[in-house]
Amino acid sequence: MIVMPLRKYSLILLTLIATGHSLAQQAPVPPSLAAKSWLLMDMSANQLLTAEKSDERLEPASLTKLMTAYLSFSAIHKKTLSLDQTLPVSEKAWRTGGSKMFIHVDTQVSVDDLLKGMIVQSGNDACVTLAEGIAGSEENFVQMMNREAQRLGMKNTHFTNATGLPDPQLYTTASDLARLASALIRDFPEEYKKYYSIKEFRYNNISQPNRNRLLFIDPSVDGVKTGHTEAAGYCLISSAQRDKRRLLSVVLGTKSDSTRASESQKLLNWGFGAFQSVELFAKDQAVATLRAWKGAQRDVRGGFADGLNVTVAKGYGDKITHEFVGEARLIAPIEQGQQLGILKVSIDGKPAGEFSVVALENVALGNIFTRLWDTIRLWFN
């Protein structure tokens, strides 16, 4: 199984299970973790490296705040919210239990501080204030959360609040959380870099450290979020970047704060140590050139708009082969991003996956003479 983030992405995995299984056969045995569920993916190649019970529904606790942050960043990009804007603190937000950034009722707090309070201090009061500021009420915001979850392909997730406080109908999976975290890092890279690596935040003369211990232990780790309730146990989603490779780990349901950190570190170290990423095609590099019938130009280039990397066990980089299978006839007009065929990738002679090859350019419809001539040629071809 491979976790693929949703976007207009040139690399679309078609044969998910095949790739995950072939990689698993080549790789060293993954570590066993003291957790209920876990997952490790290579974001650079959009490949799952290992997983255990990754589709089992569990309580997300404060990992819920990743969706609250995603919608907050989205509102900022849509200019319906700004960092220097202040939002009123309602009595509901002030009274919300659990972890707090300690904002006061009937005061105004900047969005920038609220984001830091939510991300660094895991403040539930900050979450509710942001939710009310964006959607008018937390209830309306929860509807937005669930719509966004569906858009991102989080099929086994249901949100009931903006905080992650316990609720029987609040659930998700390691796979869905990986989708969400990778989407946040991918869609809002500047915001991710700015907020998720902050180690401490002080508000109202109260300093609180980031609960993600790996930020203080591993310099390659730059996020993302912790969570804890009695039912959920101690949870941690971590992301680290080493030598242009970014890994994302999801560890759910450990028994202590120190255990979630050590098990996450174990998973990341294994992923970086056991695998290597191989660039098969660079961004906008042509995989193939195909005939564009009835087009204003004769040919169209096919490739991957963002490049194609494949992660394999170390020692298998020179065992990768690939074959392009194109569409039989391409008739203009052709739109950039339109699928032109698939690239079949094998590792050591075993099928490893199929990737969608798309048009790297638009091809307009040709003039009447070109269309007529190509129509005649197609009759005999």
C-alpha positions, -999 to +999 in steps of 0.1 A: +000+000+000+012+035-008-001+067+007-006+093-020-014+129-012-043+144-032-034+173-056-030+180-093+000+158-092+018+143-123+028+113-104-003+092-098+003+056-086-020+032-103-009-001-089-006+007-052-004-027-035+021-041-060+047-014-053+044-016-015+048-054-015+078-055-038+096-029-017+088-048+014+103-080+000+136-063-008+140-043+025+154-053+058+128-064+083+112-032+097+114-025+134+086-036+157+072-008+177+055-006+211+025+012+196-011+003+185-006+015+149+022+030+129+032+040+094+063+053+076+063+070+042+088+086+020+073+119+009+100+124-017+087+094-037+052+091-022+059+056-011+049+036+019+079+020+035+062+001+063+029+000+082+012-018+110-026-017+114-025+016+095-062+014+086-075+006+121-097+033+134-083+050+165-089+082+184-066+110+171-065+132+202-046+164+194-035+152+160-069+166+151-053+200+153-035+192+120-068+197+102-076+228+122-042+241+111-048+231+075-080+250+073-064+280+091-036+281+066-061+277+037-081+307+050-049+328+051-041+318+015-077+327+005-073+360+023-103+354+045-079+355+074-046+373+080-018+368+105-021+402+120-058+400+123-072+397+159-100+373+169-122+376+199-119+350+226-154+336+234-164+322+268-167+288+251-131+290+239-119+302+273-138+273+291-126+246+267-107+220+288-075+202+282-042+219+271-043+257+269-024+287+256-041+306+284-059+333+265-085+354+284-122+357+276-134+389+259-099+397+247-085+399+212-057+377+201-037+378+168-041+349+144-003+345+145-003+340+182-033+317+180-014+295+155+016+293+177-006+286+207-023+258+188+008+243+172+034+247+198+014+247+230-015+225+217-039+250+231-075+239+228-086+274+236-067+286+205-083+260+183-118+270+192-110+307+188-096+300+153-126+278+144-151+305+155-131+332+136-131+312+104-165+296+104-186+315+130-189+285+153-170+254+161-199+233+148-197+250+114-160+245+114-163+208+121-184+205+089-156+222+070-131+197+086-151+167+074-156+181+039-118+187+037-111+152+050-132+138+022-115+159-004-081+147+008-092+111+006-094+105+043-120+078+040-118+065+076-119+098+094-147+117+112-142+149+132-165+161+159-145+191+172-115+213+164-094+202+193-093+164+195-110+162+229-125+128+234-157+119+216-172+085+206-176+097+170-141+111+167-118+087+148-092+084+122-064+060+111-026+062+106-031+062+068-055+091+069-033+111+093-004+105+069-025+119+041-034+150+062+001+156+074+017+152+040-009+175+025-002+202+051+036+200+045+031+200+007+004+226+004+017+251+030+055+247+030+062+282+043+037+279+072+050+245+080+085+257+082+076+288+102+054+272+129+061+235+133+098+238+142+092+263+171+105+247+203+089+271+228+062+298+228+055+323+256+021+339+260+006+358+289+039+353+307+036+315+305+062+296+285+054+262+272+078+239+252+068+220+221+057+185+231+075+170+201+107+157+218+123+149+185+127+186+178+152+188+206+169+154+198+172+151+160+182+182+140+167+167+109+132+167+124+112+198+118+076+189+129+048+179+132+024+171+161+018+152+193-014+140+208-025+123+240-057+112+257-063+082+280-080+063+252-057+073+224-025+069+244+006+089+234+008+097+197+033+115+175+035+124+138+071+134+129+087+145+097+124+147+090+145+157+060+180+143+053+198+147+020+167+160+001+147+130+013+117+137+035+102+109+056+069+111+076+062+088+105+029+082+123+030+064+156-002+060+175-011+046+209+022+043+229+023+042+267+044+073+274+057+105+261+092+091+259+081+060+242+063+078+213+095+098+208+119+068+209+096+047+187+092+075+161+130+080+161+135+043+156+112+043+126+127+074+110+163+061+114+153+027+099+137+045+069+167+066+062+192+038+068+175+010+049+163+028+018+175+052-009+156+074-033+164+072-070+154+100-094+141+084-126+130+116-143+136+152-134+108+178-133+094+184-168+118+159-184+103+141-213+097+104-208+084+101-244+073+121-274+040+111-289+022+120-322-005+146-316-029+140-344-049+170-358-028+193-336-013+227-342+021+210-335+031+175-346+042+161-313+035+164-275+060+157-248+050+134-219+065+132-185+061+141-148+054+178-140+071+173-106+096+146-115+095+109-106+115+095-077+114+059-066+125+047-032+141+013-030+161-007-005+197+002-005+217-017-031+187-019-055+192+015-072+209+000-102+182-027-106+154-004-116+140-007-151+110+010-167+089+008-199+065+034-213+032+023-226+014+052-245-021+058-257-027+043-291-040+076-307-038+111-292-062+135-309-058+173-303-067+194-285-045+180-257-044+197-223-013+200-201-017+174-174-037+150-195-027+114-192-008+101-222+001+067-209+018+048-181+054+041-170+058+005-158+086+003-132+103-029-122+129-036-095+152-065-100+128-079-127+097-077-104+068-053-111+070-024-087+043+000-099+027+020-127+029+058-129+007+081-150+027+100-176+010+133-185+013+160-212+039+186-203+023+211-226-009+221-243-015+212-280-041+233-297-063+220-325-046+225-359-060+244-388-086+229-412-060+216-436-040+198-408-072+183-394-083+171-429-049+156-438-046+138-404-081+125-407-072+109-441-040+095-427-058+080-397-082+062-421-052+042-435-034+039-402 
